[in-house]
Amino acid sequence: MQLKMTIDEIHSFLDGVFPQVEGQFEVLALSLEETIVRMNVSDAHLRPGGTVSGPSMFALADVAYYIATLSLIGPKALTVTTNCSIDFMRKPAPSDMIAKARVLKLGKSLSVGDVMLYSEGMEKPVAHANLTYSIPRD
């Protein structure tokens, strides 16, 4: 198996298909084993108490796993989340967040994997998500 998209191709694809999130996410690394994505945290991502909100962390997990899946199948915009379970493990810092996504099983119609979320500068993860994506037929 080999990657079907480069980091530049993924950025261009996301900017074209999801212009509403342009500039919020940056692919830092892409390989068959792991996809690393940064979410540029702003005040819009924070909740009272000065921490990144749950919905923002969910968005990062979802986007990171979408990118990980597309890197293996190519630019299929209608690849969609069919399941996501997220465990929030510790309070994130009010800083950029890093997602490390792994595709554990890739089939013809489903992609199954997980994402670990970290606050930049923190060693321990702040959340863990398990995801399943549905892959459209050609």
C-alpha positions as CSV (number, residue, x, y, z in Angstrom):
1,M,0.0,0.0,0.0
2,Q,1.1,3.5,-0.7
3,L,-0.1,7.0,0.1
4,K,-2.6,8.4,-2.5
5,M,-2.3,12.0,-1.6
6,T,0.6,14.3,-0.5
7,I,0.3,17.0,2.3
8,D,0.0,19.7,-0.3
9,E,-2.7,17.8,-2.2
10,I,-4.7,17.3,1.0
11,H,-4.4,21.0,2.0
12,S,-5.6,22.1,-1.5
13,F,-8.4,19.5,-1.4
14,L,-9.6,20.6,2.1
15,D,-9.5,24.3,1.1
16,G,-11.6,23.6,-1.9
17,V,-14.2,21.3,-0.3
18,F,-14.3,22.9,3.2
19,P,-13.5,26.6,2.8
20,Q,-15.2,27.3,6.1
21,V,-12.3,25.7,8.0
22,E,-9.4,27.1,5.9
23,G,-6.4,27.9,8.0
24,Q,-7.7,26.0,11.1
25,F,-5.9,22.7,10.5
26,E,-2.4,21.9,9.3
27,V,-1.1,18.5,8.3
28,L,2.3,18.2,9.9
29,A,3.2,14.6,8.9
30,L,1.7,11.9,6.7
31,S,2.7,8.3,6.5
32,L,1.1,4.9,6.2
33,E,1.4,4.4,10.0
34,E,0.3,7.8,11.3
35,T,-1.1,11.2,10.3
36,I,-0.3,14.2,12.5
37,V,-2.5,17.3,12.3
38,R,-2.4,20.6,14.2
39,M,-5.5,22.6,15.1
40,N,-4.6,26.3,15.4
41,V,-6.6,27.1,18.5
42,S,-8.2,30.6,18.8
43,D,-10.6,32.1,21.3
44,A,-13.5,30.6,19.3
45,H,-12.2,27.1,20.4
46,L,-12.1,27.9,24.1
47,R,-14.8,27.4,26.7
48,P,-15.2,29.1,30.1
49,G,-12.3,28.2,32.3
50,G,-9.7,28.7,29.6
51,T,-9.7,25.3,28.1
52,V,-10.3,23.9,24.6
53,S,-13.9,22.9,24.2
54,G,-15.1,19.3,23.6
55,P,-16.7,20.1,20.3
56,S,-13.4,21.6,19.1
57,M,-11.5,18.5,20.1
58,F,-14.1,16.4,18.4
59,A,-13.6,18.5,15.2
60,L,-9.8,17.9,15.4
61,A,-10.2,14.2,15.8
62,D,-12.7,14.0,13.0
63,V,-10.6,16.1,10.6
64,A,-7.4,14.2,11.4
65,Y,-9.1,10.8,10.8
66,Y,-10.7,12.1,7.6
67,I,-7.2,13.2,6.4
68,A,-5.7,9.8,7.4
69,T,-8.3,8.0,5.4
70,L,-8.1,10.2,2.4
71,S,-4.3,9.8,2.3
72,L,-4.9,6.1,1.7
73,I,-7.9,6.2,-0.6
74,G,-7.5,9.4,-2.5
75,P,-9.7,12.6,-2.7
76,K,-13.2,11.2,-2.1
77,A,-15.1,14.1,-0.6
78,L,-18.2,12.0,0.4
79,T,-16.2,9.8,2.8
80,V,-18.1,10.4,6.0
81,T,-18.0,9.6,9.7
82,T,-20.4,6.8,10.7
83,N,-19.2,6.5,14.3
84,C,-17.0,8.3,16.7
85,S,-16.5,7.7,20.4
86,I,-14.3,10.1,22.3
87,D,-12.9,9.8,25.8
88,F,-11.8,13.1,27.4
89,M,-8.9,12.2,29.7
90,R,-7.5,15.4,31.1
91,K,-7.9,19.2,30.8
92,P,-6.3,20.5,27.7
93,A,-4.2,23.7,27.8
94,P,-5.5,26.7,25.9
95,S,-2.9,26.2,23.2
96,D,-2.8,24.6,19.7
97,M,-3.7,20.9,19.7
98,I,-2.0,18.0,18.0
99,A,-3.8,14.9,16.7
100,K,-2.1,11.6,15.9
101,A,-4.4,9.5,13.7
102,R,-3.9,5.8,12.8
103,V,-5.9,3.8,10.3
104,L,-6.2,0.4,11.9
105,K,-8.3,-1.4,9.2
106,L,-9.0,-0.2,5.7
107,G,-11.6,-2.1,3.7
108,K,-13.6,-1.3,0.5
109,S,-16.4,0.4,2.4
110,L,-15.1,1.2,5.9
111,S,-12.1,2.7,7.5
112,V,-11.6,2.0,11.2
113,G,-9.0,3.7,13.4
114,D,-8.2,6.0,16.3
115,V,-6.9,9.4,17.2
116,M,-4.9,10.6,20.2
117,L,-5.2,14.3,21.0
118,Y,-2.5,16.3,22.7
119,S,-2.2,19.9,23.9
120,E,0.9,21.3,22.3
121,G,3.7,21.2,25.0
122,M,1.9,18.5,27.1
123,E,3.4,15.0,27.0
124,K,0.2,13.1,28.0
125,P,-2.8,12.9,25.8
126,V,-5.9,14.9,26.6
127,A,-8.4,12.7,24.7
128,H,-8.7,9.5,22.7
129,A,-11.2,8.9,19.9
130,N,-12.2,5.7,18.0
131,L,-13.7,6.4,14.5
132,T,-15.3,4.6,11.7
133,Y,-15.7,6.2,8.3
134,S,-17.9,5.1,5.4
135,I,-16.1,5.1,2.0
136,P,-18.3,5.9,-1.0
137,R,-18.3,3.5,-3.9
138,D,-16.6,4.6,-7.1
